[in-house]
Amino acid sequence: MAMLGETIFFQKPYKKNQILYDAFGHSPIYYSIKCKHQVITDLLLEYMCYLNEEEQNPYIVYLNFNEIGTDLPVIIRNSSSKLDYFCQNLMYQINRIHFGYPKKKLPIIETSNFGLIMFEDFTSNEGDKNPLKIKQTAFTLTFGIGSKDSKELISAIISCQNLEIFRTEFIQYLINKRWEEIAYCVYLYTIILWSNLLILYFVIESDQNIFSLFAMLINVILISWEAIQFTTQGKIYFTDIMNIFDLFRFFFTTVYIFWHLFGIEYSLLTWIMMTLNLIRGLTGFRAFNNTRYFIRLIYMCIIKIKDFFIIFIYATLSLGLMNSISASESFDYYSIWSSPFGIIVGKTDTFYETNFIQSITFIIAVTTNMIIMLNMIISILGDEFDEFQLNAEIYNYTEMAQVISETEQIISYFGTTDNKKYLHVCIHAYEATGTEWKGKVIDLRDYLKDDFFTKYLKPSFDENQKQISEETEKIKVVSEEVNAVSGKVKAVSEEVKAVSGEVKVVSEEVKVVSEEEVKVVSEKVKAVSEEVKIIISEKVKVVSEEVKVVSEEVKAVSEEVKTSMNDLKNRVEDIEKSISNIQGSIELVLKILNK
């Protein structure tokens, strides 16, 4: 299916199918990459991550990952967008927590011929016990430094376009383990580089030829290192600019030593030779964790401001020409370049303000080079440093991988054997790594990713999701009710259809009735209607007479009511007069009592 490009077969929802490997040890991912089915490759990588995260049985995880190491270089070189997610799931964790004192500083990275390893291999009985856990790979990796498979894997990691893999634990543990195994070669090469600088200093300062011979010996060792790389890499050797730089460095150093042996001194050659060796000696700092990524920062800053330098050089030369013309000076290096360049560091003595034109030139020079250009380069380098802080982890492990690759090329020349082993890592069970201060950009990113998302955004999102699910349930209930009503409507419509059918039958029967029968019926109806009219007229007369009698009785009753109302009105007036008389008497009595 992976070769045929059947995308639907690999889409969600996932079925827990086992990843099978063929007789050559290749997985379906390998064939999807070779057949350039990138969508299927992404789906397969995502499916394997799903298995590692959701599968409760570790044996099934082992069966799905046990031979993925064969295809790992091809998968990494493919640079899938899911690759960092896949690499993060290449190490599965043993859930059991062990308490012990670690033999070395955590994390402890070890290799073994066995898929499982005991906690006792990482701990000792001395010291305070700490909670520990083990992460390990379900597949073997080549740890034979300099072997073909080892070089292929490191080369794939370096050439990978998805740089986020350098943030994953698997890649970091792998590179750190390789670094431990070749560290002695890296330190030895660094010592040789810095010894070369020290010997060259004595060559320049001393007339003793013994220092020149030592310098020649060290440079022969360094060029032999380059020759071995060329032998193992072939034409690819010349694609690296540092290799070409090393050839030029060796050439100028050798010429200088030979001329020095014959007493020939040429200051320009000495300056070029020493500059090249100092630049090459700077790369020796890649051997140390605290200085390694700063080498990449220097390189990135130079690359970032290379376009700015063009504008800066143009502006500096323009100011030099303007100053030379205003001061009526000759066009030389001092007036064209040195004087305007010195303004950056506050050297303004060369811009004499003897006339109006020179004053204008001085103002333009200070504004352009000291204010605008200097602040522009500071802002450019500040942005670059923020970007560097964000990707410092990537740059650090990229430099380590490149040094490992160079060293493996040297070691492979002397012959090595493949050594396939499982990778095991012992870490603290609860403490999180990488809590040290890494700069404001990293701190802000971690805050947004961890605190803000976990404490604020995710709860709100979960609440909204809960409300959406509740509303969805309500909609489902309503839809079910609607479906029930629609069913009833359908039943009623069926009944209506049945009734309409019966009506049609009746109408057909009515049509069958003859016209004669209709006439007989109409005559009977007329006769009945005449009888009804007579009966109704007689009853109307009787009712009208009864109504007249009732109306007369009503008139008589109304007269009696009027008489009664008049009597009642008179009685009320008498009562009111009596009440007013009583009130007057009471007032009179009160007045007497008051006196």
C-alpha positions as CSV (number, residue, x, y, z in Angstrom):
1,M,0.0,0.0,0.0
2,A,2.9,2.4,0.8
3,M,4.4,1.7,-2.6
4,L,1.1,2.1,-4.5
5,G,0.3,5.4,-2.8
6,E,-3.1,4.3,-1.3
7,T,-3.5,7.3,1.0
8,I,-7.0,6.3,2.3
9,F,-5.7,3.1,3.8
10,F,-3.4,5.1,6.2
11,Q,-5.8,7.9,7.2
12,K,-7.5,8.3,10.6
13,P,-9.1,6.7,12.5
14,Y,-6.2,4.5,13.1
15,K,-6.4,0.7,13.4
16,K,-3.8,-0.9,15.6
17,N,-2.1,-2.8,12.8
18,Q,1.5,-4.0,13.2
19,I,4.3,-2.4,11.1
20,L,5.8,-5.3,9.2
21,Y,9.4,-5.4,7.8
22,D,10.4,-7.3,4.7
23,A,13.4,-9.7,4.3
24,F,15.7,-6.7,3.8
25,G,14.7,-5.1,7.1
26,H,12.8,-2.3,5.5
27,S,9.5,-0.9,6.7
28,P,6.6,0.6,4.7
29,I,8.0,4.1,5.5
30,Y,11.2,3.2,3.5
31,Y,9.2,2.4,0.4
32,S,6.9,5.4,0.7
33,I,10.0,7.6,0.8
34,K,11.6,5.8,-2.2
35,C,8.4,6.1,-4.2
36,K,8.0,9.8,-3.2
37,H,4.6,9.4,-1.5
38,Q,5.2,12.1,1.1
39,V,1.6,12.2,2.4
40,I,1.8,8.5,3.2
41,T,5.2,8.9,4.8
42,D,3.8,11.6,7.2
43,L,0.8,9.4,8.0
44,L,3.0,6.4,8.8
45,L,5.3,8.5,11.0
46,E,2.3,9.9,12.8
47,Y,0.8,6.4,13.2
48,M,4.0,5.0,14.8
49,C,3.9,7.9,17.3
50,Y,0.3,7.1,18.0
51,L,1.3,3.5,18.8
52,N,4.0,4.5,21.1
53,E,1.8,6.9,23.0
54,E,-1.5,4.8,23.1
55,E,-0.3,1.2,23.2
56,Q,-0.3,-0.2,26.7
57,N,1.6,-3.4,25.8
58,P,5.4,-2.6,25.5
59,Y,5.9,-5.8,23.6
60,I,3.7,-4.5,20.7
61,V,5.7,-1.3,20.7
62,Y,8.9,-3.3,20.5
63,L,7.6,-5.3,17.5
64,N,6.7,-2.1,15.6
65,F,10.0,-0.4,16.3
66,N,12.5,-3.2,16.5
67,E,14.0,-2.8,13.0
68,I,13.3,0.8,12.3
69,G,17.0,1.6,12.9
70,T,17.8,0.2,9.4
71,D,15.6,2.8,7.8
72,L,16.4,5.6,10.2
73,P,19.0,7.5,7.9
74,V,16.5,7.5,5.0
75,I,13.7,8.7,7.3
76,I,15.8,11.5,8.8
77,R,17.1,12.6,5.4
78,N,13.5,12.8,4.1
79,S,13.0,15.7,6.6
80,S,9.3,15.1,7.0
81,S,7.3,17.8,8.9
82,K,6.4,15.0,11.4
83,L,10.0,13.9,11.8
84,D,10.6,15.8,15.1
85,Y,7.4,14.3,16.5
86,F,8.6,10.9,15.4
87,C,12.1,11.3,16.9
88,Q,10.5,12.3,20.2
89,N,8.7,9.0,20.3
90,L,11.7,6.8,19.4
91,M,12.5,6.3,23.1
92,Y,10.0,4.6,25.2
93,Q,9.9,4.7,29.0
94,I,9.9,2.0,31.6
95,N,7.1,3.1,34.0
96,R,8.7,1.5,37.0
97,I,10.5,4.0,39.3
98,H,13.7,2.9,41.0
99,F,15.4,4.6,43.9
100,G,19.2,4.6,43.9
101,Y,22.3,6.8,43.8
102,P,23.4,7.5,40.2
103,K,27.0,6.5,39.4
104,K,27.5,9.6,37.3
105,K,25.9,13.0,36.6
106,L,22.4,12.6,35.2
107,P,21.5,11.9,32.5
108,I,23.5,8.7,32.2
109,I,23.7,7.5,28.6
110,E,24.8,3.9,28.1
111,T,24.7,1.3,25.2
112,S,24.0,-2.4,25.6
113,N,23.6,-5.5,23.5
114,F,20.3,-6.2,25.2
115,G,17.0,-4.5,24.7
116,L,16.5,-4.3,28.5
117,I,18.9,-3.1,31.1
118,M,18.9,-3.2,34.9
119,F,18.7,-0.2,37.2
120,E,21.8,-1.5,39.0
121,D,23.9,-0.7,35.9
122,F,23.3,3.0,36.6
123,T,23.3,3.1,40.4
124,S,25.5,2.4,43.4
125,N,24.7,1.7,47.1
126,E,26.5,4.8,48.3
127,G,25.0,8.3,48.8
128,D,21.4,9.6,48.9
129,K,18.8,7.7,46.9
130,N,17.0,9.5,44.1
131,P,14.0,8.5,42.1
132,L,15.2,7.3,38.7
133,K,13.6,6.0,35.5
134,I,15.0,4.6,32.3
135,K,14.3,5.5,28.7
136,Q,15.5,3.2,25.9
137,T,15.2,2.4,22.2
138,A,13.4,-0.6,20.9
139,F,15.9,-0.9,18.0
140,T,19.6,-1.1,17.7
141,L,21.9,1.7,16.4
142,T,25.4,1.5,15.0
143,F,27.9,2.7,17.6
144,G,30.9,1.6,15.7
145,I,32.6,5.0,15.3
146,G,33.8,5.5,11.7
147,S,31.7,2.6,10.3
148,K,29.7,3.1,7.1
149,D,26.3,3.0,8.9
150,S,27.5,5.4,11.6
151,K,28.8,7.9,9.1
152,E,25.5,7.6,7.1
153,L,23.4,8.3,10.2
154,I,25.4,11.4,11.2
155,S,25.4,12.6,7.7
156,A,21.6,12.2,7.5
157,I,21.2,14.2,10.8
158,I,23.4,17.0,9.5
159,S,21.6,17.2,6.1
160,C,18.1,17.1,7.6
161,Q,16.1,20.2,6.8
162,N,13.7,19.8,9.8
163,L,16.0,21.4,12.4
164,E,13.5,20.8,15.2
165,I,14.9,17.2,15.5
166,F,17.8,18.7,17.4
167,R,15.4,19.6,20.2
168,T,14.3,16.0,20.6
169,E,15.7,13.7,23.3
170,F,16.6,10.9,21.0
171,I,18.9,13.0,18.7
172,Q,20.4,14.8,21.7
173,Y,21.2,11.6,23.6
174,L,22.6,10.0,20.4
175,I,24.9,13.0,19.6
176,N,26.0,13.2,23.3
177,K,26.9,9.5,23.3
178,R,28.8,9.8,20.0
179,W,30.6,12.9,21.4
180,E,31.7,10.9,24.5
181,E,33.3,8.3,22.3
182,I,35.2,10.7,20.0
183,A,35.9,13.4,22.6
184,Y,39.6,12.4,23.0
185,C,40.1,12.9,19.2
186,V,38.5,16.4,19.4
187,Y,40.5,17.5,22.3
188,L,43.7,16.2,20.7
189,Y,43.0,18.1,17.5
190,T,42.3,21.3,19.5
191,I,45.6,20.9,21.4
192,I,47.4,20.6,18.1
193,L,45.7,23.7,16.7
194,W,46.6,25.8,19.7
195,S,50.1,24.3,19.9
196,N,50.6,25.5,16.4
197,L,49.7,29.1,17.4
198,L,52.1,28.9,20.3
199,I,55.0,27.5,18.2
200,L,54.4,30.1,15.5
201,Y,54.7,32.8,18.1
202,F,58.1,31.5,19.1
203,V,59.0,31.2,15.4
204,I,58.3,34.9,14.9
205,E,60.0,36.0,18.1
206,S,63.0,33.7,18.1
207,D,65.8,33.0,15.6
208,Q,66.2,29.3,16.6
209,N,65.4,27.0,13.8
210,I,64.1,24.3,16.2
211,F,60.8,26.2,16.5
212,S,60.5,26.3,12.8
213,L,61.0,22.6,12.6
214,F,58.3,22.0,15.3
215,A,56.0,24.3,13.5
216,M,56.5,22.4,10.2
217,L,55.9,19.1,12.0
218,I,52.6,20.3,13.5
219,N,51.4,21.6,10.1
220,V,52.3,18.3,8.5
221,I,50.1,16.6,11.1
222,L,47.3,19.0,10.4
223,I,47.5,18.6,6.6
224,S,47.6,14.9,7.0
225,W,44.3,15.2,8.9
226,E,42.9,17.0,5.8
227,A,44.4,14.5,3.4
228,I,42.6,11.6,5.2
229,Q,39.4,13.5,5.0
230,F,39.9,14.0,1.2
231,T,40.7,10.3,0.8
232,T,37.5,9.3,2.5
233,Q,35.2,11.9,1.1
234,G,36.5,12.4,-2.4
235,K,35.3,15.5,-4.3
236,I,32.7,16.2,-1.5
237,Y,35.7,17.4,0.5
238,F,35.9,20.7,-1.6
239,T,32.2,21.6,-0.9
240,D,33.2,22.6,2.6
241,I,34.7,26.1,2.7
242,M,36.6,25.4,5.9
243,N,38.5,22.6,4.1
244,I,39.6,25.1,1.3
245,F,40.5,27.5,4.1
246,D,42.7,24.9,5.7
247,L,44.6,24.4,2.4
248,F,45.3,28.1,2.1
249,R,46.4,28.2,5.7
250,F,48.8,25.3,5.2
251,F,50.2,26.9,2.0
252,F,50.9,30.3,3.6
253,T,52.3,28.8,6.8
254,T,54.6,26.5,4.9
255,V,55.9,29.3,2.7
256,Y,56.5,31.5,5.7
257,I,58.4,28.7,7.6
258,F,60.7,28.0,4.6
259,W,61.4,31.7,4.1
260,H,62.0,32.1,7.8
261,L,64.6,29.2,7.7
262,F,66.4,31.1,4.9
263,G,66.2,34.4,6.8
264,I,63.6,36.0,4.5
265,E,61.1,38.1,6.3
266,Y,58.1,39.7,4.6
267,S,55.6,41.4,7.0
268,L,52.6,41.1,4.8
269,L,53.1,37.3,4.4
270,T,53.6,37.0,8.2
271,W,50.4,39.0,8.8
272,I,48.4,36.8,6.4
273,M,49.9,33.6,7.8
274,M,49.2,34.5,11.4
275,T,45.6,35.8,10.6
276,L,44.7,32.5,8.9
277,N,46.1,30.4,11.8
278,L,44.3,32.6,14.4
279,I,41.0,32.2,12.6
280,R,41.5,28.4,12.4
281,G,42.5,28.3,16.0
282,L,39.1,29.9,16.8
283,T,37.4,26.7,15.7
284,G,39.1,24.9,18.6
285,F,36.5,26.3,20.9
286,R,34.0,24.0,19.4
287,A,35.4,21.3,21.7
288,F,33.8,22.8,24.8
289,N,30.1,23.0,25.7
290,N,30.2,26.6,27.0
291,T,31.9,28.1,23.9
292,R,30.8,25.8,21.1
293,Y,27.7,27.6,19.9
294,F,29.4,31.1,20.1
295,I,31.5,30.1,17.1
296,R,28.2,29.6,15.1
297,L,27.0,33.0,16.5
298,I,30.1,34.8,15.1
299,Y,29.6,33.1,11.7
300,M,25.9,34.0,11.7
301,C,26.6,37.6,12.5
302,I,29.1,38.0,9.7
303,I,26.6,36.4,7.3
304,K,23.8,38.6,8.5
305,I,25.6,41.9,8.1
306,K,27.4,41.2,4.9
307,D,24.9,43.2,2.9
308,F,25.0,46.0,5.4
309,F,28.8,46.2,5.0
310,I,28.4,47.1,1.4
311,I,26.3,50.1,2.3
312,F,28.6,51.0,5.1
313,I,31.7,50.9,2.9
314,Y,30.0,53.0,0.3
315,A,28.9,55.6,3.0
316,T,32.4,55.7,4.5
317,L,34.2,56.1,1.2
318,S,31.7,58.9,0.2
319,L,32.4,60.8,3.5
320,G,36.1,60.4,2.9
321,L,35.8,61.9,-0.6
322,M,33.7,64.8,0.7
323,N,36.1,65.5,3.5
324,S,39.1,65.4,1.1
325,I,37.5,67.8,-1.3
326,S,36.4,70.2,1.4
327,A,39.9,70.3,2.9
328,S,41.7,70.3,-0.5
329,E,43.6,67.1,0.5
330,S,45.0,64.4,-1.8
331,F,43.1,61.2,-2.3
332,D,44.9,58.6,-0.3
333,Y,44.0,55.7,2.1
334,Y,44.2,58.0,5.1
335,S,41.8,60.6,3.8
336,I,39.5,58.3,1.9
337,W,39.0,55.5,4.4
338,S,40.9,55.8,7.7
339,S,39.5,59.3,8.7
340,P,35.8,58.6,8.1
341,F,36.0,55.1,9.6
342,G,37.6,56.6,12.8
343,I,34.4,58.6,13.4
344,I,32.7,55.4,14.6
345,V,35.1,55.2,17.6
346,G,35.0,59.0,18.2
347,K,38.1,60.0,16.3
348,T,37.0,63.3,14.8
349,D,40.3,65.2,14.8
350,T,40.8,64.7,11.0
351,F,37.6,66.5,10.2
352,Y,38.8,70.1,10.8
353,E,36.0,72.7,10.7
354,T,38.1,75.4,8.9
355,N,35.3,76.4,6.5
356,F,31.6,76.1,6.0
357,I,31.9,73.0,3.7
358,Q,34.0,71.1,6.2
359,S,31.4,71.9,8.9
360,I,28.6,70.5,6.8
361,T,30.7,67.4,6.0
362,F,31.5,66.9,9.7
363,I,27.8,67.0,10.6
364,I,26.9,64.6,7.8
365,A,29.7,62.2,8.8
366,V,28.7,62.2,12.5
367,T,25.0,61.7,11.6
368,T,25.6,59.0,9.1
369,N,28.4,56.8,10.5
370,M,28.2,57.5,14.2
371,I,24.4,57.7,14.7
372,I,22.6,56.0,11.8
373,M,25.1,53.2,10.8
374,L,26.2,52.4,14.3
375,N,22.7,52.0,15.6
376,M,21.6,50.1,12.5
377,I,24.4,47.5,13.1
378,I,23.5,47.3,16.8
379,S,19.9,46.6,16.0
380,I,20.7,44.0,13.3
381,L,23.1,42.2,15.7
382,G,20.5,42.4,18.5
383,D,17.9,40.8,16.3
384,E,20.4,38.1,15.3
385,F,21.2,37.4,19.0
386,D,17.6,37.0,19.8
387,E,17.2,34.5,17.0
388,F,20.4,32.8,18.1
389,Q,19.0,32.4,21.6
390,L,15.9,30.9,20.2
391,N,17.8,28.3,18.2
392,A,20.9,28.0,20.5
393,E,20.0,24.4,21.2
394,I,19.8,23.6,17.5
395,Y,23.1,25.3,16.8
396,N,24.9,23.6,19.6
397,Y,24.0,20.1,18.5
398,T,24.5,20.9,14.9
399,E,28.1,21.9,15.6
400,M,28.6,18.7,17.7
401,A,27.2,16.6,14.8
402,Q,29.6,18.3,12.3
403,V,32.6,17.8,14.5
404,I,31.6,14.1,15.0
405,S,31.3,13.7,11.2
406,E,34.8,15.2,10.6
407,T,36.3,12.9,13.3
408,E,34.5,9.8,12.0
409,Q,36.0,10.5,8.6
410,I,39.5,10.3,10.2
411,I,38.8,7.2,12.3
412,S,37.2,5.4,9.3
413,Y,40.5,5.6,7.5
414,F,42.1,3.2,10.0
415,G,39.2,0.7,9.7
416,T,36.3,0.0,12.1
417,T,33.6,-2.5,12.5
418,D,29.8,-2.1,13.0
419,N,28.7,-2.4,16.6
420,K,24.9,-2.4,16.8
421,K,23.6,-1.7,20.3
422,Y,20.5,-0.5,22.1
423,L,20.5,3.0,23.6
424,H,19.6,3.4,27.3
425,V,19.3,6.6,29.3
426,C,18.8,7.0,33.0
427,I,17.2,10.2,34.1
428,H,15.6,11.7,37.2
429,A,12.0,10.6,37.6
430,Y,10.5,13.9,38.4
431,E,13.0,16.8,37.9
432,A,12.7,18.6,34.6
433,T,15.9,19.4,32.7
434,G,16.8,22.7,31.1
435,T,15.5,25.0,33.9
436,E,18.5,27.3,33.7
437,W,18.2,30.9,32.4
438,K,18.5,30.9,28.6
439,G,17.6,34.5,27.7
440,K,14.5,36.5,27.4
441,V,13.4,35.1,24.1
442,I,13.6,31.5,25.3
443,D,11.9,32.5,28.6
444,L,9.0,34.1,26.8
445,R,8.6,31.2,24.5
446,D,8.6,28.7,27.4
447,Y,6.1,30.9,29.2
448,L,3.8,30.9,26.2
449,K,4.2,27.2,25.6
450,D,3.9,26.0,29.2
451,D,2.4,28.5,31.7
452,F,0.1,30.5,29.4
453,F,-1.1,27.6,27.3
454,T,-1.5,25.2,30.2
455,K,-2.9,27.5,32.9
456,Y,-5.0,29.9,30.8
457,L,-5.5,29.0,27.2
458,K,-6.0,25.2,27.5
459,P,-8.7,25.4,30.4
460,S,-10.6,28.0,28.3
461,F,-10.3,25.8,25.3
462,D,-11.5,22.8,27.2
463,E,-14.4,24.7,28.6
464,N,-15.4,25.8,25.1
465,Q,-15.0,22.3,23.9
466,K,-17.2,21.0,26.7
467,Q,-19.9,23.6,25.8
468,I,-19.7,22.6,22.2
469,S,-20.1,19.0,23.0
470,E,-23.1,19.8,25.2
471,E,-24.7,21.8,22.4
472,T,-23.9,19.0,20.0
473,E,-25.8,16.6,22.3
474,K,-28.8,18.9,22.4
475,I,-28.7,19.2,18.6
476,K,-28.6,15.4,18.4
477,V,-31.7,15.2,20.7
478,V,-33.5,17.8,18.6
479,S,-32.5,16.0,15.4
480,E,-33.9,12.8,16.8
481,E,-37.2,14.5,17.7
482,V,-37.3,16.0,14.2
483,N,-36.8,12.6,12.7
484,A,-39.6,11.2,14.9
485,V,-42.0,14.0,13.8
486,S,-41.0,13.5,10.2
487,G,-41.8,9.9,10.6
488,K,-45.2,10.8,11.9
489,V,-45.7,13.2,9.1
490,K,-44.9,10.5,6.7
491,A,-47.4,8.2,8.3
492,V,-50.1,11.0,8.1
493,S,-49.2,11.6,4.5
494,E,-49.7,7.9,3.8
495,E,-53.1,8.0,5.5
496,V,-54.0,11.1,3.4
497,K,-53.0,9.2,0.3
498,A,-55.2,6.3,1.4
499,V,-58.2,8.7,2.0
500,S,-57.6,10.4,-1.3
501,G,-57.7,7.0,-2.9
502,E,-61.1,6.3,-1.3
503,V,-62.4,9.7,-2.3
504,K,-61.5,8.9,-5.9
505,V,-63.4,5.7,-5.6
506,V,-66.4,7.4,-4.2
507,S,-66.2,10.1,-6.9
508,E,-66.2,7.4,-9.5
509,E,-69.2,5.8,-7.9
510,V,-71.0,9.2,-7.9
511,K,-70.3,9.5,-11.6
512,V,-72.0,6.2,-12.2
513,V,-75.3,7.5,-10.7
514,S,-77.7,8.3,-13.6
515,E,-79.1,11.7,-14.4
516,E,-82.7,10.5,-13.7
517,E,-81.9,9.6,-10.1
518,V,-80.5,13.1,-9.7
519,K,-83.7,14.6,-10.9
520,V,-85.9,12.5,-8.6
521,V,-83.7,13.5,-5.7
522,S,-83.9,17.2,-6.6
523,E,-87.7,17.0,-6.7
524,K,-87.8,15.4,-3.3
525,V,-85.5,18.1,-2.0
526,K,-87.8,20.8,-3.3
527,A,-90.9,19.2,-1.6
528,V,-89.0,18.9,1.6
529,S,-87.9,22.5,1.4
530,E,-91.6,23.7,1.0
531,E,-92.7,21.8,4.0
532,V,-89.8,23.2,6.0
533,K,-90.8,26.8,5.1
534,I,-94.4,26.3,6.2
535,I,-93.3,24.8,9.6
536,I,-90.7,27.6,10.2
537,S,-93.2,30.4,9.4
538,E,-95.8,29.1,11.9
539,K,-93.2,28.7,14.6
540,V,-91.9,32.2,14.0
541,K,-95.5,33.7,14.5
542,V,-95.9,31.9,17.8
543,V,-92.5,33.1,19.0
544,S,-93.2,36.7,18.1
545,E,-96.5,36.7,20.1
546,E,-94.7,35.3,23.1
547,V,-92.0,38.0,22.8
548,K,-94.7,40.8,22.8
549,V,-96.2,39.4,26.0
550,V,-92.8,39.3,27.7
551,S,-92.0,42.9,26.6
552,E,-95.2,44.2,28.2
553,E,-94.3,42.4,31.5
554,V,-90.9,44.0,31.4
555,K,-92.3,47.4,31.0
556,A,-94.5,46.9,34.1
557,V,-91.6,45.7,36.1
558,S,-89.5,48.7,35.0
559,E,-92.2,51.1,36.3
560,E,-92.2,49.4,39.6
561,V,-88.4,49.6,39.8
562,K,-88.4,53.4,39.1
563,T,-90.9,53.9,41.9
564,S,-88.8,51.9,44.4
565,M,-85.7,53.9,43.4
566,N,-87.4,57.2,44.1
567,D,-88.6,56.0,47.5
568,L,-85.0,54.9,48.3
569,K,-83.6,58.2,47.2
570,N,-86.0,60.1,49.5
571,R,-85.1,57.9,52.5
572,V,-81.4,58.4,51.9
573,E,-81.8,62.2,51.9
574,D,-83.7,62.0,55.2
575,I,-80.9,59.9,56.7
576,E,-78.3,62.5,55.6
577,K,-80.2,65.3,57.2
578,S,-80.5,63.4,60.5
579,I,-76.8,62.7,60.4
580,S,-76.0,66.4,59.9
581,N,-78.3,67.4,62.8
582,I,-76.5,64.8,65.1
583,Q,-73.1,66.3,64.1
584,G,-74.3,69.8,64.9
585,S,-75.5,68.6,68.3
586,I,-72.2,66.9,69.0
587,E,-70.2,70.1,68.1
588,L,-72.4,72.2,70.4
589,V,-71.9,69.8,73.3
590,L,-68.1,69.9,72.7
591,K,-68.0,73.7,72.8
592,I,-70.0,73.7,76.1
593,L,-67.6,71.1,77.6
594,N,-64.6,73.2,76.5
595,K,-65.9,76.2,78.3
